[in-house]
Amino acid sequence: MRAALTHSQGAAGPATEPGTPLQAGSAKGVPTAARQAARYFRHPLPTTEAEPKHLFVRRLFTTIAPRYDWFNRLGSLGLDQRWRRRAVAESGLSGGMQVLDVCTGTGDLAVFCARRLQGRGAVVGVDVNEAMLRGAVRKQRPGEPAISWLRGEAQALPFGPERFDRVVIGFSTRNLSDLSQGLGEMVRVLKPRGQLLILETGRPSNRLVRMGYLLFLGTVARVIGFLLTGRVWPFTYLARSVKEFLSPAEMVALLNACGTQARYVPLSWGLASLYVADKVST
């Protein structure tokens, strides 16, 4: 049965309870939210007028939504799905668990979670972009476990506190305009002893691998994006967002400041990063 695409406001399913987002404290060596925004908001806009990052990112993904999956597969040489499967394997999903996929996009990570649970739990995918969510809905095959797709903001999740056993997010944290706020929201909706799993692009420790990776992002990936969409600017931003995002050590420190005990798992020589963050009971 295919799940219905609904808006978070007034939608059937999980009730909308604003709650108070958990504010991350300061941690040594971790930029403040304002410094983060200034740090990786540097991107070439297709117009001469500045716009808030969240609006820019929304417009970007609306532009590339029809070819988003193709870009992921070609741009990662097919590794992106392997990384998602690894994240699900690390999650320890078991029957009866409630799972939230934040910034679900076209739903790949949510689908893998639902298949792992085999109908013995519930999976919700939330994203602010309707074009991306339409792609997610189309991925649901007849007979597969249903997934609830909701429209909502990662930095103001439409759920009450301590709702989910697992929260996952794939390759999207670097697109949040306020990373501390977004991570705080994900921790807020986790049950005590729940787990947050973050898949993100990596920063290879090997100098040659890192140089080759950045060269690929700045050239080949942009060409692939142009051939798929006829546009370069979204992929210029995406390449820069990878290069300018937090280091693994900074990300772990920020997660710990948000009320978790986090660890970093490099994938494929560090081409991708997996962060496993256990919520600390208070």
Backbone bond lengths (Angstrom), bond angles and torsions (degrees), N, CA, C in turn:
res aa  C-N    CA-C-N  psi(-1)  N-CA   C-N-CA  omega(-1)  CA-C   N-CA-C  phi
1 M - - - 1.463 - - 1.511 108.95 -
2 R 1.313 116.09 132.52 1.450 119.67 -179.65 1.508 110.43 -83.99
3 A 1.309 115.33 134.35 1.462 120.09 -179.08 1.516 110.03 -76.44
4 A 1.314 116.22 147.20 1.459 120.88 179.67 1.513 110.40 -81.83
5 L 1.302 115.80 142.39 1.461 121.62 174.92 1.505 108.08 -84.52
6 T 1.328 117.34 120.81 1.454 121.38 -177.05 1.510 110.30 -129.90
7 H 1.330 116.00 157.49 1.459 121.12 173.84 1.512 108.84 -83.72
8 S 1.328 115.50 151.18 1.459 119.47 -178.92 1.517 111.39 -67.92
9 Q 1.320 118.03 -32.27 1.453 120.60 179.76 1.526 109.13 -79.04
10 G 1.322 115.51 118.16 1.445 119.37 176.90 1.511 113.12 72.39
11 A 1.315 119.45 15.48 1.452 121.78 -177.02 1.508 110.46 -83.32
12 A 1.335 114.74 151.85 1.445 118.97 171.52 1.511 108.69 -69.45
13 G 1.317 117.74 154.81 1.458 119.99 -179.32 1.508 109.41 106.47
14 P 1.328 118.38 -143.79 1.459 121.30 -175.99 1.515 111.93 -58.36
15 A 1.302 117.28 134.49 1.458 121.39 -178.92 1.512 110.68 -71.51
16 T 1.323 114.54 148.25 1.451 119.48 178.47 1.519 109.50 -86.31
17 E 1.296 116.46 112.35 1.456 122.46 177.90 1.513 107.19 -129.56
18 P 1.322 117.45 108.77 1.464 119.13 -173.33 1.520 113.57 -54.88
19 G 1.344 116.76 -48.63 1.457 118.06 -177.27 1.518 111.15 64.21
20 T 1.287 115.98 172.41 1.462 121.11 176.68 1.510 109.02 -105.77
21 P 1.331 118.22 115.16 1.466 119.62 -178.61 1.520 111.46 -58.54
22 L 1.312 115.43 139.51 1.456 121.06 176.36 1.511 109.12 -71.48
23 Q 1.281 117.77 120.43 1.454 121.69 -179.79 1.516 109.84 -87.87
24 A 1.321 115.34 127.87 1.461 119.67 178.98 1.519 110.15 -71.95
25 G 1.302 115.72 139.08 1.453 119.89 175.25 1.510 110.85 -78.97
26 S 1.290 116.06 175.29 1.460 119.56 178.38 1.522 109.09 -82.05
27 A 1.319 115.75 148.04 1.458 121.10 176.31 1.516 108.19 -135.39
28 K 1.318 115.64 142.89 1.445 119.77 -178.05 1.520 110.93 -59.06
29 G 1.308 116.26 130.10 1.452 120.78 178.05 1.519 114.30 83.99
30 V 1.342 117.38 -0.55 1.460 120.16 -179.45 1.522 109.07 -104.18
31 P 1.334 118.56 126.64 1.455 119.82 179.77 1.519 111.21 -64.07
32 T 1.311 117.70 150.18 1.449 121.11 172.38 1.513 108.58 -69.50
33 A 1.356 116.35 167.78 1.459 119.83 -179.83 1.524 111.27 -58.29
34 A 1.344 115.87 -39.71 1.470 118.99 -179.63 1.524 111.20 -64.99
35 R 1.341 116.37 -41.67 1.463 119.41 179.18 1.521 111.15 -67.87
36 Q 1.341 116.37 -35.68 1.460 119.42 176.92 1.517 110.44 -61.27
37 A 1.336 115.32 -47.61 1.461 118.74 -178.31 1.524 110.77 -59.96
38 A 1.338 116.15 -42.94 1.461 119.25 179.12 1.523 110.78 -67.29
39 R 1.333 115.59 -30.61 1.455 119.75 -174.54 1.520 112.37 -70.96
40 Y 1.338 117.60 -44.38 1.464 116.36 -176.38 1.529 112.95 -121.69
41 F 1.334 115.79 26.92 1.457 120.65 170.51 1.530 110.35 -92.57
42 R 1.331 116.44 -3.72 1.464 119.69 -178.16 1.531 109.28 -73.70
43 H 1.315 115.81 103.91 1.453 120.13 178.62 1.523 107.89 -150.02
44 P 1.333 118.40 155.02 1.452 120.44 178.64 1.524 110.78 -79.12
45 L 1.305 117.11 116.69 1.454 120.17 177.15 1.526 110.11 -81.29
46 P 1.330 118.01 147.97 1.453 120.02 178.21 1.517 112.92 -75.37
47 T 1.326 118.39 -3.27 1.449 122.22 174.10 1.522 107.67 -124.85
48 T 1.316 115.44 172.65 1.464 119.74 -179.99 1.523 111.57 -88.77
49 E 1.328 117.90 -6.36 1.452 121.17 -178.54 1.528 109.74 -98.55
50 A 1.325 114.17 135.49 1.464 118.87 177.10 1.526 109.14 -72.51
51 E 1.316 116.49 153.40 1.451 121.59 175.47 1.520 107.61 -144.51
52 P 1.335 117.20 154.44 1.472 119.32 179.46 1.518 110.77 -56.64
53 K 1.321 115.49 147.25 1.459 119.42 -175.35 1.524 112.49 -59.14
54 H 1.348 117.65 -40.49 1.460 118.60 -176.37 1.521 111.82 -64.19
55 L 1.343 117.30 -33.15 1.467 119.99 177.04 1.521 111.01 -73.19
56 F 1.326 115.98 -38.43 1.458 120.10 177.29 1.533 110.71 -61.96
57 V 1.334 116.52 -46.68 1.463 120.59 -178.92 1.524 110.60 -64.27
58 R 1.331 117.26 -39.44 1.460 119.95 178.35 1.522 110.81 -61.93
59 R 1.316 116.15 -43.52 1.472 120.63 179.33 1.524 110.87 -66.20
60 L 1.323 115.73 -38.93 1.457 120.20 179.77 1.530 110.94 -59.47
61 F 1.341 116.94 -49.29 1.458 119.20 -176.03 1.528 112.29 -73.99
62 T 1.322 117.43 -26.49 1.461 118.91 171.45 1.526 110.08 -63.75
63 T 1.330 116.04 -37.67 1.466 121.42 -179.40 1.526 111.73 -65.98
64 I 1.330 116.75 -42.64 1.472 119.50 -172.68 1.527 113.59 -99.44
65 A 1.338 118.12 -1.13 1.466 121.18 -175.49 1.528 114.13 -51.01
66 P 1.341 119.75 -44.91 1.470 118.65 -177.13 1.526 113.85 -62.45
67 R 1.329 118.15 -24.18 1.465 121.16 -178.05 1.530 112.48 -118.83
68 Y 1.329 115.36 14.52 1.466 119.94 -174.74 1.527 112.17 -59.72
69 D 1.321 117.10 -47.61 1.466 120.11 -178.12 1.523 111.54 -64.95
70 W 1.327 116.81 -39.55 1.466 119.89 177.67 1.523 110.57 -60.54
71 F 1.336 116.23 -42.65 1.460 119.74 -179.95 1.527 110.63 -64.44
72 N 1.323 117.12 -42.50 1.465 120.41 178.88 1.522 111.58 -58.72
73 R 1.329 116.32 -46.97 1.467 119.42 -177.27 1.529 111.01 -66.10
74 L 1.336 116.55 -48.49 1.460 119.85 -177.42 1.524 111.22 -71.52
75 G 1.349 116.42 -40.76 1.457 120.19 -177.30 1.515 114.27 -69.38
76 S 1.342 117.24 -22.04 1.468 121.03 178.41 1.521 111.59 -107.32
77 L 1.332 116.65 5.65 1.475 121.87 -176.55 1.528 110.80 57.51
78 G 1.334 115.11 33.53 1.457 121.09 177.16 1.510 115.37 82.02
79 L 1.328 117.98 1.75 1.470 120.68 -176.38 1.523 113.16 -78.57
80 D 1.330 117.92 -20.05 1.464 119.87 -173.64 1.523 112.26 -59.88
81 Q 1.333 117.99 -37.12 1.458 119.88 179.63 1.528 111.20 -71.48
82 R 1.321 117.16 -35.07 1.461 120.04 175.32 1.526 110.10 -62.25
83 W 1.336 116.76 -40.84 1.460 120.19 179.64 1.524 111.23 -65.14
84 R 1.328 117.13 -38.81 1.464 120.03 178.16 1.525 110.77 -64.92
85 R 1.311 117.08 -42.35 1.464 119.95 177.99 1.529 110.62 -62.32
86 R 1.329 117.17 -37.38 1.458 120.32 178.99 1.529 110.41 -64.77
87 A 1.321 116.58 -41.22 1.461 120.27 178.63 1.522 110.96 -61.44
88 V 1.328 116.54 -43.61 1.464 120.03 179.40 1.525 110.28 -65.27
89 A 1.327 116.93 -39.11 1.460 120.41 178.52 1.526 111.34 -63.28
90 E 1.341 117.03 -36.86 1.465 121.83 179.90 1.523 112.48 -72.91
91 S 1.337 116.36 -19.45 1.462 120.37 -172.07 1.521 113.84 -73.57
92 G 1.324 117.71 -20.03 1.452 120.04 -178.38 1.515 113.44 65.22
93 L 1.331 117.38 32.74 1.461 121.04 179.93 1.524 110.84 -59.69
94 S 1.330 115.46 137.98 1.461 120.77 177.32 1.521 109.08 -143.60
95 G 1.307 115.67 166.48 1.451 121.79 -174.90 1.516 113.90 -52.92
96 G 1.325 115.41 138.42 1.461 121.79 178.02 1.511 114.97 89.72
97 M 1.330 118.37 -6.58 1.463 120.60 -177.97 1.531 111.89 -74.70
98 Q 1.328 114.41 148.91 1.456 123.30 174.56 1.524 107.98 -104.47
99 V 1.337 116.78 124.91 1.462 121.72 -173.26 1.524 109.84 -122.97
100 L 1.324 116.28 136.63 1.460 122.64 175.37 1.515 109.32 -118.84
101 D 1.327 116.25 126.21 1.462 122.17 173.92 1.525 107.90 -104.62
102 V 1.327 116.22 109.13 1.469 122.50 -177.63 1.526 109.10 -87.42
103 C 1.333 115.79 142.12 1.468 120.94 -175.36 1.532 109.04 52.67
104 T 1.314 115.01 50.60 1.461 121.43 -172.39 1.515 113.40 -62.36
105 G 1.340 117.49 -23.60 1.461 120.04 179.52 1.509 111.47 60.93
106 T 1.329 117.14 -124.55 1.462 121.04 178.58 1.522 112.14 -90.11
107 G 1.325 117.50 13.00 1.451 121.35 163.70 1.514 118.68 86.29
108 D 1.329 119.56 9.02 1.464 119.89 -176.03 1.523 113.07 -56.83
109 L 1.331 116.62 -47.90 1.463 120.15 -176.19 1.529 110.94 -67.95
110 A 1.323 116.86 -39.11 1.463 120.53 177.80 1.525 110.76 -63.06
111 V 1.317 117.43 -40.94 1.467 121.58 179.43 1.522 110.79 -63.08
112 F 1.337 117.40 -43.35 1.466 120.24 178.10 1.529 111.03 -62.29
113 C 1.347 116.40 -39.68 1.466 119.87 178.41 1.531 110.84 -64.39
114 A 1.326 116.94 -43.75 1.462 121.13 -179.24 1.529 111.10 -63.29
115 R 1.324 116.49 -40.41 1.467 119.61 178.45 1.518 111.12 -65.61
116 R 1.325 116.53 -34.89 1.465 120.54 178.94 1.531 110.29 -66.59
117 L 1.337 116.91 -39.58 1.465 120.77 -178.61 1.531 112.31 -77.05
118 Q 1.331 117.27 -25.23 1.471 122.50 177.45 1.525 112.34 54.70
119 G 1.327 115.97 42.49 1.455 120.28 176.79 1.509 114.90 80.85
120 R 1.338 117.99 0.70 1.473 121.41 -178.61 1.524 110.82 -100.36
121 G 1.320 115.78 46.56 1.453 122.63 -179.08 1.518 108.01 172.68
122 A 1.320 117.32 -162.11 1.459 120.94 -179.66 1.517 109.69 -141.98
123 V 1.340 115.49 140.57 1.458 121.82 178.75 1.521 108.21 -125.57
124 V 1.329 115.64 131.76 1.456 122.56 176.72 1.526 108.21 -120.70
125 G 1.320 116.92 130.27 1.463 121.73 174.30 1.514 109.70 -110.83
126 V 1.329 116.96 126.84 1.459 120.57 -178.32 1.521 109.77 -123.62
127 D 1.334 115.61 136.68 1.458 121.34 178.61 1.523 107.66 -154.68
128 V 1.320 115.79 150.26 1.455 120.20 -178.85 1.520 111.87 -83.34
129 N 1.335 116.99 -15.35 1.459 120.97 -171.44 1.532 111.23 -101.56
130 E 1.328 116.57 115.57 1.459 120.91 -177.31 1.524 112.14 -66.50
131 A 1.325 117.71 -35.74 1.464 120.41 -179.74 1.524 110.58 -62.51
132 M 1.314 117.11 -40.70 1.458 120.73 177.69 1.527 110.61 -68.33
133 L 1.320 117.94 -41.59 1.459 121.27 -179.67 1.526 111.98 -63.79
134 R 1.320 117.01 -34.97 1.461 118.81 177.05 1.533 110.58 -61.19
135 G 1.324 116.00 -37.10 1.458 119.89 175.46 1.521 111.44 -64.97
136 A 1.332 117.04 -36.76 1.464 120.84 178.49 1.526 110.93 -65.04
137 V 1.321 117.13 -45.03 1.459 121.28 -179.17 1.524 110.76 -59.32
138 R 1.326 116.71 -38.85 1.472 120.30 -178.72 1.528 112.67 -66.85
139 K 1.324 117.27 -19.69 1.469 119.86 -178.99 1.523 113.39 -78.72
140 Q 1.313 117.74 -16.35 1.459 120.43 -179.18 1.525 110.23 -69.78
141 R 1.323 116.10 118.41 1.460 121.09 179.78 1.524 110.09 -91.19
142 P 1.330 116.99 147.75 1.476 119.65 175.98 1.523 110.46 -56.68
143 G 1.333 115.15 134.73 1.455 120.06 178.72 1.513 114.61 90.64
144 E 1.340 117.98 -13.08 1.463 119.92 178.05 1.523 110.11 -82.35
145 P 1.345 116.87 156.78 1.469 119.65 177.08 1.523 111.38 -56.09
146 A 1.333 115.83 134.21 1.463 120.94 -177.86 1.525 110.90 -70.26
147 I 1.320 115.16 146.94 1.462 123.08 175.67 1.522 107.45 -123.23
148 S 1.321 117.03 136.88 1.464 121.35 175.90 1.524 108.76 -88.15
149 W 1.319 116.59 123.07 1.462 121.60 179.71 1.512 108.94 -106.08
150 L 1.324 117.12 123.40 1.459 122.31 -177.98 1.521 110.40 -125.85
151 R 1.322 115.50 147.81 1.455 120.35 172.81 1.520 108.15 -93.66
152 G 1.331 116.23 126.02 1.450 119.71 -179.10 1.515 111.62 -170.70
153 E 1.325 116.21 162.23 1.457 123.43 -177.69 1.526 110.93 -89.13
154 A 1.327 116.27 135.07 1.458 120.68 178.20 1.521 111.62 -64.29
155 Q 1.330 117.00 -29.71 1.457 120.67 -176.52 1.526 112.76 -90.84
156 A 1.339 116.56 2.40 1.465 122.01 174.04 1.527 106.87 -151.26
157 L 1.321 116.52 67.79 1.458 121.42 -173.74 1.530 111.33 -62.32
158 P 1.337 117.31 135.64 1.471 121.39 -174.49 1.528 113.46 -83.07
159 F 1.319 116.91 49.79 1.453 121.62 -178.98 1.528 109.49 -139.65
160 G 1.321 114.78 153.46 1.449 119.52 174.80 1.525 111.22 -74.12
161 P 1.317 116.92 172.58 1.474 120.10 -178.33 1.523 112.18 -69.85
162 E 1.345 115.02 153.30 1.464 123.58 172.32 1.524 112.21 54.58
163 R 1.332 115.37 50.34 1.468 121.07 -176.59 1.535 112.93 -98.52
164 F 1.339 118.71 -31.26 1.461 121.33 -169.09 1.530 112.29 -119.12
165 D 1.343 114.58 146.97 1.463 120.59 175.08 1.521 111.61 -78.96
166 R 1.322 116.07 -34.07 1.459 122.06 179.18 1.526 109.09 -136.47
167 V 1.331 115.24 139.00 1.461 121.96 170.34 1.516 106.69 -122.80
168 V 1.324 116.26 130.64 1.463 120.94 -179.74 1.524 108.81 -125.89
169 I 1.318 115.54 153.17 1.463 121.56 175.96 1.524 107.32 -151.91
170 G 1.321 116.54 132.85 1.450 120.80 -175.42 1.516 113.85 -119.88
171 F 1.326 116.33 116.06 1.466 123.62 172.05 1.531 112.73 56.56
172 S 1.313 116.41 41.17 1.465 120.07 -177.00 1.512 114.40 -135.62
173 T 1.342 119.06 -14.55 1.463 118.64 -175.91 1.525 111.62 -62.05
174 R 1.322 117.98 -31.75 1.469 119.41 -178.75 1.524 112.19 -71.82
175 N 1.336 117.38 -10.51 1.461 120.62 179.03 1.526 112.82 -94.81
176 L 1.326 117.90 -3.76 1.464 120.43 179.36 1.523 109.76 -74.89
177 S 1.317 116.24 138.34 1.464 119.69 179.71 1.519 111.74 -74.63
178 D 1.319 117.95 -26.40 1.469 122.47 175.33 1.525 106.87 -133.71
179 L 1.309 116.41 95.56 1.454 121.68 -174.36 1.521 112.16 -63.94
180 S 1.327 117.47 -42.06 1.463 120.83 179.57 1.527 111.19 -60.60
181 Q 1.322 116.09 -43.10 1.464 120.58 178.95 1.524 110.71 -63.21
182 G 1.326 116.73 -45.02 1.453 120.14 -179.16 1.518 112.84 -63.76
183 L 1.335 116.90 -44.79 1.463 119.91 178.12 1.526 110.95 -64.68
184 G 1.326 115.59 -39.24 1.458 119.53 178.19 1.519 112.23 -60.54
185 E 1.330 116.72 -39.68 1.459 121.14 177.41 1.528 111.73 -64.09
186 M 1.325 115.99 -41.15 1.467 119.49 179.86 1.520 111.31 -64.55
187 V 1.327 116.07 -39.66 1.468 119.94 177.26 1.523 110.23 -68.53
188 R 1.324 117.23 -37.46 1.466 121.12 -178.99 1.525 112.36 -58.64
189 V 1.329 117.29 -41.00 1.466 119.76 -175.39 1.533 112.39 -85.25
190 L 1.342 117.34 -2.77 1.462 121.17 176.43 1.524 110.76 -77.87
191 K 1.322 115.29 141.40 1.458 119.93 172.35 1.533 109.55 -69.04
192 P 1.328 117.74 160.20 1.468 119.50 172.86 1.529 110.26 -54.52
193 R 1.324 115.46 134.72 1.462 123.16 -176.48 1.529 112.82 66.11
194 G 1.321 116.32 15.03 1.457 120.45 173.27 1.521 110.43 -74.25
195 Q 1.319 115.60 174.97 1.468 119.85 -173.36 1.524 111.10 -134.41
196 L 1.327 114.45 135.19 1.464 122.94 174.82 1.520 108.23 -105.77
197 L 1.339 116.12 127.14 1.461 120.99 178.17 1.517 109.26 -119.50
198 I 1.322 115.57 124.71 1.462 121.84 -176.16 1.521 109.44 -119.41
199 L 1.310 115.90 121.45 1.463 121.85 170.15 1.516 107.60 -98.55
200 E 1.304 116.35 130.81 1.458 119.46 179.46 1.527 108.96 -146.88
201 T 1.306 115.12 161.54 1.453 118.91 175.31 1.525 108.99 -61.69
202 G 1.323 116.54 157.60 1.451 120.08 -171.17 1.508 114.37 -109.55
203 R 1.314 112.93 -176.82 1.449 122.14 177.39 1.530 106.97 -138.84
204 P 1.349 117.32 87.42 1.474 120.38 -175.23 1.520 111.76 -53.71
205 S 1.333 115.83 136.05 1.466 119.90 179.84 1.525 111.88 -76.12
206 N 1.337 116.88 -29.40 1.458 120.44 177.09 1.521 110.16 -71.01
207 R 1.330 116.64 125.74 1.464 120.68 -173.42 1.518 111.92 -60.71
208 L 1.329 118.09 -43.23 1.460 120.49 -177.78 1.525 111.28 -67.38
209 V 1.337 116.05 -41.90 1.468 119.66 177.48 1.518 110.29 -62.71
210 R 1.348 116.34 -41.87 1.458 120.32 -179.52 1.528 111.21 -64.16
211 M 1.325 117.05 -43.91 1.460 120.07 179.89 1.530 111.07 -63.63
212 G 1.335 116.86 -42.51 1.456 119.99 178.36 1.515 112.15 -64.48
213 Y 1.330 115.66 -39.24 1.466 121.40 179.77 1.532 111.05 -63.70
214 L 1.325 116.55 -47.39 1.457 120.28 -179.35 1.528 111.25 -66.98
215 L 1.327 116.75 -35.55 1.465 120.14 176.13 1.522 110.35 -64.37
216 F 1.322 116.42 -42.22 1.463 121.17 177.52 1.526 110.98 -60.11
217 L 1.342 116.49 -46.42 1.462 120.41 -179.54 1.524 112.06 -61.90
218 G 1.339 115.55 -40.74 1.458 119.68 -175.68 1.512 114.61 -78.85
219 T 1.321 117.91 -15.27 1.467 120.25 -176.93 1.530 111.33 -124.04
220 V 1.335 116.58 -72.64 1.461 120.61 -173.52 1.531 111.76 -60.54
221 A 1.332 117.26 -45.87 1.466 120.21 -178.34 1.524 110.94 -62.20
222 R 1.311 117.62 -37.84 1.466 120.48 178.62 1.524 110.81 -68.12
223 V 1.325 116.96 -37.79 1.468 120.18 177.22 1.527 110.19 -65.13
224 I 1.340 116.79 -43.64 1.461 120.57 177.25 1.529 110.02 -58.68
225 G 1.326 116.36 -45.76 1.459 120.44 179.35 1.510 112.28 -60.53
226 F 1.332 116.78 -42.03 1.461 120.51 179.45 1.528 111.00 -64.84
227 L 1.330 117.16 -42.85 1.464 120.48 -179.77 1.527 111.45 -64.15
228 L 1.339 116.96 -32.14 1.455 120.88 -178.39 1.525 112.86 -81.27
229 T 1.329 116.85 -34.56 1.473 120.10 -171.48 1.516 114.39 -122.18
230 G 1.330 117.99 -14.80 1.457 120.21 -175.98 1.510 113.32 78.76
231 R 1.328 117.27 10.77 1.462 122.31 -179.24 1.527 110.15 -131.86
232 V 1.326 115.32 148.98 1.456 120.63 179.20 1.523 111.73 -108.63
233 W 1.347 117.88 -35.22 1.458 120.64 -170.05 1.534 114.31 -57.67
234 P 1.363 120.99 -36.91 1.473 116.94 178.36 1.519 112.69 -62.39
235 F 1.313 116.47 -35.19 1.464 120.45 -174.95 1.528 111.57 -84.01
236 T 1.327 116.29 -22.78 1.461 119.97 169.88 1.528 109.53 -65.32
237 Y 1.335 116.21 -44.99 1.461 119.98 177.13 1.522 111.30 -62.47
238 L 1.339 117.02 -47.00 1.459 120.23 -177.47 1.523 111.43 -60.90
239 A 1.336 117.05 -39.95 1.464 120.37 178.02 1.519 110.91 -64.27
240 R 1.329 117.08 -42.70 1.466 120.17 179.86 1.525 111.46 -68.69
241 S 1.330 116.39 -35.71 1.464 118.78 179.96 1.522 111.17 -64.56
242 V 1.329 116.88 -33.23 1.461 120.88 176.29 1.531 110.11 -66.81
243 K 1.321 115.60 -46.85 1.464 121.05 -175.89 1.520 112.11 -66.09
244 E 1.340 117.69 -34.38 1.453 121.20 -170.81 1.531 113.63 -101.35
245 F 1.345 117.92 3.69 1.457 120.18 -177.74 1.530 110.38 -73.73
246 L 1.322 115.04 170.03 1.461 121.20 -178.89 1.526 111.64 -60.18
247 S 1.312 116.05 149.39 1.463 121.38 173.08 1.523 108.44 -72.48
248 P 1.338 118.25 161.95 1.470 119.80 176.13 1.531 113.28 -54.61
249 A 1.332 117.23 -40.90 1.470 119.66 -179.95 1.528 111.12 -64.13
250 E 1.332 117.24 -41.26 1.467 120.61 178.13 1.521 110.87 -65.50
251 M 1.323 117.02 -40.44 1.463 120.61 -179.19 1.525 111.08 -65.33
252 V 1.321 117.04 -43.32 1.463 120.48 178.21 1.528 110.29 -62.28
253 A 1.325 117.25 -42.24 1.464 120.59 178.92 1.522 111.54 -62.49
254 L 1.334 116.54 -40.83 1.460 120.14 179.86 1.525 110.75 -67.17
255 L 1.327 117.54 -41.64 1.464 120.91 177.38 1.525 111.16 -61.96
256 N 1.312 116.63 -41.51 1.467 119.93 178.30 1.525 111.00 -63.99
257 A 1.326 116.33 -35.91 1.468 120.31 177.98 1.518 112.13 -69.14
258 C 1.327 116.80 -20.29 1.465 121.27 179.44 1.527 112.78 -87.39
259 G 1.316 117.62 3.45 1.457 120.19 176.81 1.514 114.22 99.87
260 T 1.332 117.46 29.60 1.457 120.49 177.01 1.519 110.18 -129.71
261 Q 1.312 115.15 168.70 1.459 122.53 169.19 1.524 105.30 -112.46
262 A 1.334 116.78 108.55 1.456 121.51 -168.56 1.522 112.06 -111.01
263 R 1.326 114.59 152.77 1.456 121.25 172.67 1.526 109.20 -137.99
264 Y 1.299 115.01 155.51 1.466 122.91 -176.57 1.516 109.96 -109.97
265 V 1.342 116.15 131.75 1.461 121.70 178.26 1.530 108.02 -123.07
266 P 1.336 118.48 109.25 1.468 119.59 177.56 1.523 110.42 -73.86
267 L 1.326 116.36 140.59 1.460 122.15 179.64 1.523 109.64 -119.21
268 S 1.317 116.74 138.21 1.471 122.47 175.99 1.532 111.15 51.40
269 W 1.327 116.00 62.16 1.466 122.76 178.47 1.535 112.83 61.06
270 G 1.330 116.31 23.92 1.458 119.84 178.81 1.507 114.20 88.44
271 L 1.338 118.55 6.94 1.465 120.58 177.51 1.527 111.35 -64.95
272 A 1.317 116.28 -28.10 1.459 121.66 175.26 1.519 108.59 -131.39
273 S 1.320 115.55 157.27 1.470 121.92 -179.75 1.519 109.44 -121.84
274 L 1.312 115.78 136.43 1.456 121.77 172.51 1.524 107.44 -118.49
275 Y 1.326 115.47 124.43 1.459 121.51 176.64 1.529 108.18 -111.11
276 V 1.317 116.16 124.43 1.459 122.37 178.78 1.524 106.86 -111.79
277 A 1.335 116.09 114.64 1.461 121.15 -172.92 1.525 109.91 -122.96
278 D 1.326 116.68 114.17 1.452 121.92 178.12 1.526 109.68 -89.55
279 K 1.327 116.06 130.13 1.459 120.00 -179.81 1.515 110.14 -67.83
280 V 1.310 115.50 131.16 1.458 121.48 179.92 1.519 108.83 -85.75
281 S 1.322 116.94 123.97 1.457 121.14 179.36 1.515 109.78 -69.24
282 T 1.335 115.60 139.18 1.462 120.22 179.43 1.513 110.57 -110.13
